[in-house]
Amino acid sequence: MTTAIQEADAPATETLEHLEIQGVKKDFGATTAIEKLDLSVRQGEFLSLLGPSGCGKTTLLRMIAGFESPTAGRILLSGTDIVSLPPHRRPVNTVFQSYLLFPHMNIADNIAYGLKQAKTPKSEIRDRVREVLALVRMEDFADRKPEQLSGGQQQRIALARALVNRPEVLLLDEPMSALDRKLREEMQLELKRLHTKLGTTFIFVTHDQEEALAMSDRIVVMYDGVIQQIGSGEEIYANPANGFVAGFIGKQNFVPAEVTATDSSGARLRTANTVLETRSLTAGPASAAGDTTALTTGDKVRAAIRPERMRVTPAAPGGPETNSARGRILSVSFLGDVVQYMVQVGSNDEILARVPASGAEILTPDTEVDLSWDADSVAVYALEDGA
């Protein structure tokens, strides 16, 4: 008898490598979708593959699932190379963007389909279907047809159908892209609950940075078939490895600047509209292909400041000082916990600023304001665009 789904008290924290991608490359004719890539996935972690459309994240997931074969390299699961195994012989299940539920079957039969194909005993099928329905909190829907369920409910059933086979690794290919924002947020909580309960290794593909930040133990940021950075959401947000990651994860203000002076405490930069000081002594690369370089006087770079690091106040008498700029509010958006301002500085620059809504006076469009920030908030990247 196959053992029941085991519940974990908490997400796994050990660093045992469960899945290893070694030197994997994927070509489609003359086009390279995945450059030579190495990645280790830990036992029981929730790992997200994050990047824009066409970056290679879904191709990588399909190679793990067995729907695509790598041009070169190995994929090891618990130490065994699975590249030559067909999808149905891999201890891996995939939840797709579309739910792929059979419309003529009820929910219980949809979930049981794979077990029936594997000729699992009927009594075990009944127990396992009941078990996963309880896991996704859909026990009362076993006799309904898919058309009688909402999108969020159908997605839960798609999850149940994948989990009923008790995979070692669960692959999720943008499974919430068809849901509205509220349902996506509910499903994020549901996935995290399931992951915590089961301790199964989850590999999640998404282009939604907020989704990845909210759910993942680690995030793999990809662009153009190359891994740009791997780390926790906090690490990637606070310390982006290059200009592409800095611009892709969260909002970012990039301003062209020239280095006018450097010393042991940092550098002084001049833009078209202000003077900035930064604690940085180096310029990060534009993308994974570049290297960090020491800042020297005369360098042309990009200064980067997160919108939430900005302070917005009505313009004061006198001109702006270092690490400040004067501008005019173009638009105001109330986002609940924050107020977002788009501010035109000079003739060319538009700067995004976000300030806490609680207790703040909400300024109106056309108001002249001063933007200010701390030197610690200024990061520096190579001038060429990494995206």
N, C-alpha and C positions, 0 to 999 in steps of 0.2 A: 504494500500500500504506500502510495506517495505521501510524504509527510505534509501536514497542513502548512499554510503560509505562516512563517515565523514573524513575530512582531519584535521590533527593536525598541529598547527603552529610550534611545536617543540616536541621532545620526552618528554613523561611524566616524571616528576621529583618527583611527590608525592610518598609517601611510602605506599599507600593503598595496602594491600595484596590481589592480585587477585586470585592466585592459591596457595593452601597450601597442602604440602605433609606432612602428620603427621604419624610418626611411620611406614612407609611403608617398608615391607620386601617381598622379592620374592625368593621362592625356586623352583628349577626344580628337583624334586625327592630329592635325598640326597645332591644336589649341591645348595648352596646359591649364587644367582646372585646379590642380593641387601641385604646388612645388614640393620638393622633398621635405617631408614633414615628420617630426617626432613628437609624441605626446603620450604621457602616462596618466591613466585615470585610476584614482584610488578606490579601494573597496568601499562600497556603500556611500560614495559621495554624490552630490547633485552638481553636475558639471554642465555649464551652458556654452554652446558654440554660438558666438555673437558676431554679427557683421552685416554689411549691406548686401542687397541682392547681388548674386554672381560672385561672392567672395570665396565659395567653395565649401561652405559649412554643410549644406545638404548633400553634396557629393561625398564628403567624408562620412556622413552618417550612413549613406547608402552602401558605402564600402564596408562599414562595420556590420551592417545588416546582411550583406551578401548580395544586394541587388546590383552592385557594380563591382568589377574586379580591378584592383590597383594595377597600374602599369609596372610598378616596381614597389618593393618593400614587403613588410610582414605586419600582420595584425594578430597579436597574441592575447588570448583570453585565458586567464589563470595559467599562463605559461605555455599554452598550446596554440600553435599557428592555425587559424581558422580560415585562411584565405581560400583554400581549396574546398571548403565545405559549402554546400548549397544553403540557401536561407533557412529551409525547414529543418536542417540538422544543426543549426546554431542555437545555443541557449540564450537567444536574444529575441525580443519582440518589439514591434514598432507601432506607435500610434501616429497616424498621419493627419494632415490638415483636414481632409474630408473624412467623415466618420466611417464610411464604407460599411454601414449596417445593411443587412439584407431586409428589404422592405416587406417581404412576404412572411418573415419569421417574427415570432414574438421576441422579447428581450432575452428571456432565458435561453431560447434556442440560438440566438445570435451569439451569446457568450459561450455556449457549449459547442459551437461548431468545430473549433479546432480540436477539442477533446474527443469529439465523435470521430473526426478524421483519423485521430491517433488510436482509435479503438479502445479508449479508456472505458473501464466498466461503468455501467449505468449508475450504480449506486454512488460511485466516486464522483461521476459527473454532477449528479444532483447535489452532493455535499459541497463540491467546489464552486458551483454556480451560486448556491446559497451563501457561501462564505464571501465571495467577491462582491455580491450584491450588498451584503451588509457592510463590507469594507468601504464601498463608495456611497453608502447610505441611500440605496435604491431598492430596498427589499420589497416595497409595495408595487413595483413596476414590472415584475417578472412576466406578467401575462399581456402586457401592452405591446403594441406595434411601434416601431420607430417614429412613424408619422404623428403619433400621439404625444411625443416628448418634445420639450424645448431644446434649443441648441445646446445649452449647458448640460441638460440631462443626457442628451445623446453623446456628448463628449465623455461624460462619466461612464456610460456603457461601453464606449470604445476603450477606455482605460481598463474597465473590468474585463473585457474580452482579452486584452493583452496580458493582464495580471493573472488570469485564471490558469495560464500555462506555466506560471512560476518561473519567469525568465531570470537568468543571472544578471542581465543588463536590460533595462527598459529604455528604448530610444523614442524620443518625442520630436516629431518633425513639425514645428510651428503648429501645434495642435489647437491653439486658441485664436488663430488669426481670423477665423470667421465669426467670432463672438464679439458682441458689443463691449464697451469699456467696463461696464458694471459686471457683466458675466465673466470677463477676463480676470478681473480682480478677485472675484469669488473663486474661480478655478485655480488661480495662483495659490490661494490659501488652501484649497483642497489638495493640490499636488504636494505642497509642503507638508500637509498633514499626513498624506499617504507615505511620502518619503520617510518622514520621521517614524511612522508606525512600522514600516516594513524594513527599512535599512537596505533596500535594493539600490544598486548602482543605477542612477538616472543620468542620461545624456540628452540634453534638451537643446534643440536648434531654434533660434529666434533672431529677428532683426530688431526687436524691441528692447532698447537698452534698459528701460525701467523694469520690464519683466525679468530680465537677467539679473539686475541688481537686487530685486526683491526676493528672488528665489534661490540663488546659486550659492554653493559653498565656494566654488571657483568659477571664473569666467575665462574662456579662451576667445580673445578678440582676433578676428581674421579679416584680411583684406587681400584681394587679388591672389588667392590661393596660398597665402603666407600667414603664419601666426605672428601677430604683432606684439601680443603681451598675454601672459597667463597670471592670474592672481585672484584674490578675493575682490568683491565689489568695492570695498573700501580702499584697498591698495590701488586698484586701477583708477578709481575716481580721483584719489588724492595725489597719486604719483604716476601719471601716465608715462609710458615708456617713450613715446614719440608724439609728434604733432598730429598724426592721424588719430591715435587713441584719445588725445586731449580734445580733439574736435568731435569725435564720434560719441564718446561717453559723456552725457550731460551737455549742458549748454556752455558755450565758451565764446569770449570776445577775443578775436585775433586782430592785432593792429601792427602794420609794418613799422619798424623802428630801426634806428642806427645807434650803435654803441658809441658813446662819447667819452666814457672814462671807466676804468676798472680799478679796484683795489681789493684788499683782503676780505672786505665785508660784502662785496658784490659788485654790481655794475650800474652805471647811469646810462639811460637810454633817452633818445629824443624821437618823438613822433611828429606828424604834421601839426598836432594840436596841443601837445603837452610834453612834459618831461617826467620820466618814470625812474624810480630806483627799484632794483631787484636784489634779493639776497643771492641769486644764482650767479655762479662763476662760469657756467657752461651753457651751451645751447644744445638742447635735445635734438635728435634727428627728426626729419619730417616723417619718416616711415621706418620700418624694420630694416630696410636696406642700408640706412645711413649709420653714422657713428656720432656720439656726443663729442662736441668740440669746445675747447676753451675759448671764452669770449675775449676779444681784443678790440681796441679802439678802431672804429671805422667799419666794423662788421655790420652787415645788413641782416636783420633777424625779424622774427615775429614775436611780439609780446602777447601773452595770453593771460586773461583775467576772467575768473568765473563770475557770472552775474550776481550770485549771492554774496560775493565778497565786496560788492559795491555799496557805498552809502550814497543816498540821494537826499539833498537838502535844497531849499530855495536858495538862489544865488545870493551870496553875501557881497558887501562892498569890497572893491579891490579885485585883482585878477586871481586866477587859480594858481595854486602852489604846486610843488612837486607831488607826484602821485595824486593829482586831481585834474579835473577838466570841466569846463563850462559848456553847457549845451541847452537845447530846447526839447521839451518832451513832445514826441510825435504821437505816441499812443499810450494808453493805460489799460491794463487788464487785471481784473480782480480774480485771483485763482483760489480763493478760500483762505489758505494759510499764508499766502504771500501776495504782494502786489507787484506786478511786472510793468516796468517802464521801458519803452524804446526811446532813446534819447539821441538826437542828432548833435554831433560834436563837430564843429567846423563845417566845411562844405561837403566832405566825403564820408566821414565815419558815422556809423550808426551803432550805438552801444546798448546792449541789453543789460538791465539791472533788475534784481529781485530783492525786495525788502520784506521783512515780516509784516503781516497785515495787522496784527494785534497791537492796538494802541497807537498806530501810525496815522498821521494825517495823509489822506490820499490826495496827491497833487493832480492837477488837471492838464490836459494837452495845452501846448503853447506856453506853459510855465517855464521860465528860465531857471535852471538848476545847476548846482555844482555836484559832480560825481567825485568821490574820493575813495581811496583804498590804501591798504598797507603794503609795504615793500614785500612782505612775505607772501602776498597774494599774486605777485607777478612771476610767471614762468616764462622761459625763453626757448624758442624753437627755431630751427633752420627756416630760412625765408621761403624756400621752394615748397610747393604744396604737396603733401604726402598723399592726398586723396584725389 
